[in-house]
Amino acid sequence: MEEILSSGFAALGLPLTKEALAGYRGYYTALEDRNRVMNLTAITGEEETARLHFLDCAALLTAAEFRDRSVIDVGTGAGFPGLALKIAEPSIRLTLLDSLGKRVQFLEETAADLGLTGVETVLSRAEEAPERLREAFDIATARAVTRLDLLAELCLPFVRVGGLFAAMKGPDPERELEEAQKAVHTLGGAVRDVVRYTIPGTEVTHSAVLIEKTAPTPEKYPRRWAKMQKDPIR
């Protein structure tokens, strides 16, 4: 795994410290151990985890500036991309948001075992999150949560004006972008860029949709999840 990560970070043009390498090893061990008793991830094994989780998430560091930023990872699951980003860039002040208690417990224990500081976990659905988190972050991230119009309503309320929402998507997000155009504008955002990348050592191409927060999100958003699904902003 260490060789895969070292060559992968080099291919991405990113630095990789000995501490980060050790952190990824510890994270992998925790994932494998806990995955035996709960469904954290379908991606297992050193090579698959290193490439399709760790390097995929690390690629986000090439799309935006994360150093010294406050970041909320919405629907973080097993910690992707948030915890993987924190290992590579320890200066991130990280909040991991998830609605399943067992996942939150795993994240708390793993962050503590890895000696990571500046990590907060929040057990909540995104649309029911504490008010103190509203427009409190430089960056919101999300990976494989839902389609972009719904994701914008879940994530943009967390981002301060001038901040960024970075949505990790597949190779061709154009249709989702088109469907989400009205939602992004209504929620106070503007699409800044779409950064495509190939995961080193694979032929897998993904994209990071970067949405800048240009105005406050109206107070009535986010709505309840059922309402979002029934009546998306389009």
Secondary structure, 3 states (H helix, E strand, C coil): CHHHHHHHHHHHCCCCCHHHHHHHHHHHHHHHHHHCCCCCCCCCCHHHHHHHHHHHHHHHHHCCCCCCCEEEEECCCCCCCHHHHHHHCCCCEEEEEECCHHHHHHHHHHHHHCCCCCEEEEECCHHHCCHHHCCCEEEEEEECCCCHHHHHHHHHHHEEEEEEEEEEECCCCHHHHHHHHHHHHHCCEEEEEEEEEECCCCCCEEEEEEEEECCCCCCCCCCCHHHHHHCCCC
